[in-house]
Amino acid sequence: MTRSVLEHCAVRGHEQVAFFNYPEVGLKLIVGIHDTTLGPGLGGCRMRLYDSDEQALEDVMRLSEGMTYKSALAGLPLGGGKACLIADPLMSKGREALFKKVGECLNHLAGRYITAEDMGTSVADIMVVRSVSSFVVGTDPNKGGAGDPSPWTALGVFHAMRAAVERAFPTAPSLSGKRVALQGVGHVGMYLLEHLVKAGALVTVSDTQSQSLEIASQRYGAHVVTPDAIYDVPCDLFAPCAIGQTVNKDSLKRLSCRVIAGAANNQLVDKSVYATLAEKNILYCPDFAINSGGVICVSAELASGGPQNSWIESKVGEIYGTIARVLDEALKRGRYTEEVAIELAKERLAEAKRRGRR
Ligand SMILES: NC(=O)c1ccc[n+]([C@@H]2O[C@H](COP(=O)([O-])OP(=O)(O)OC[C@H]3O[C@@H](n4cnc5c(N)ncnc54)[C@H](O)[C@@H]3O)[C@@H](O)[C@H]2O)c1
């Protein structure tokens, strides 16, 4: 069923959705601003061709809502936002003019939305936006940007894994000797692999890129399996670090893990798997609660003195306590972890509203 824009807003609670149309540069842009209680909506600008405008709108609405919860749980003074630029991500002719126009669109929103790199866009695109608008993060590290967020995302996931293992294995609460099935050794997955190996975990990896698998095997001694076989690997933790929706009805029939903790966005196909996770006694660490290292990193560019690694490290370290609280609450009250995490994020928003911090 197709929803109207205002129906979408009513269901998900968005404050604003902005549509921009400048055919002279091929720009069709949707910006979703979900909640600015804690600060301006921050989230990447995704560039892709959609099957329909409705599909693009659905993507913007879902992703911007998720950013609100991610930033609220991470304790950032930021709200949730996301932009979808409906265009071919591989386009080269006219690309600069297109991204300059994106910058002008952001200026119309006067700072209620701050953009960053996302699927289909690059640091180079972001720097073009930056040339006309200051409402941008994720900029070039040689020009004051915070640099690649992946190591911070990996560190946050590692902290979350420590908290999860302490709860799932109370008699052996360490990652040492734990078997981890790691799906995807790209930017985040490879850094996570390094942390896991240092901690004494026994890691099996899968990827679609043979070069990454070679590095994982030769440099870190990881055991390698084919992309499909990762679900059958006997393991204590499953770490999805590749694509979304890999936790679904079919994969759950095969997974034998006690914990799911990874960096990928939208790991669960939908809420229908909550019950299966509970039946299988799998402790799921909600993706938006544990993969916030990236947004923490890029948001550091907004600090008056520029990004500081010590601040990023300490903020990423807080992910351990946040996930511990989510898991403890879920275990104590027999609740689904994702529901608890959303509730906690909403509590933070409600508290900020009560204090009138707008
Ligand atoms: N980079 C960050 O800081 C960050 C922050 C938050 C969330 N995420 C999410 O984490 C995930 C990983 O991000 P990344 O930056 O490492 O991306 P990436 O593209 O560098 O790595 C993904 C890896 O997964 C592999 N892959 C693709 N399909 C696969 C499959 N079916 N089976 C196994 N491997 C497969 C790719 O070959 C690649 O090596 C993404 O879902 C991303 O949205 C990343």
The ligand as an ORCA input file, in Angstrom:
! r2SCAN-3c Opt
* xyz 0 1
  N      31.982      2.433      7.500
  C      31.375      2.813      8.610
  O      31.919      3.562      9.431
  C      29.995      2.294      8.903
  C      29.240      2.922      9.918
  C      27.974      2.409     10.236
  C      27.475      1.325      9.518
  N      28.227      0.770      8.515
  C      27.671     -0.387      7.813
  O      28.546     -1.506      8.008
  C      28.595     -2.311      6.843
  C      30.030     -2.434      6.372
  O      30.514     -1.138      6.070
  P      31.928     -0.950      5.351
  O      32.209      0.500      5.380
  O      32.901     -1.912      5.913
  O      31.551     -1.375      3.874
  P      32.531     -2.035      2.782
  O      31.819     -1.915      1.482
  O      33.912     -1.497      2.909
  O      32.594     -3.570      3.242
  C      31.578     -4.477      3.025
  C      32.241     -5.796      2.650
  O      31.224     -6.787      2.526
  C      31.530     -7.575      1.392
  N      30.287     -8.232      0.967
  C      29.302     -7.762      0.163
  N      28.328     -8.694      0.039
  C      28.713     -9.748      0.793
  C      28.127    -11.002      1.107
  N      26.948    -11.366      0.574
  N      28.795    -11.847      1.931
  C      29.985    -11.501      2.461
  N      30.583    -10.317      2.202
  C      29.962     -9.465      1.382
  C      32.124     -6.612      0.389
  O      32.903     -7.288     -0.576
  C      32.974     -5.736      1.306
  O      34.282     -6.264      1.473
  C      27.647     -1.646      5.836
  O      26.393     -2.253      5.962
  C      27.586     -0.209      6.307
  O      26.375      0.415      5.956
  C      29.466      1.215      8.204
*
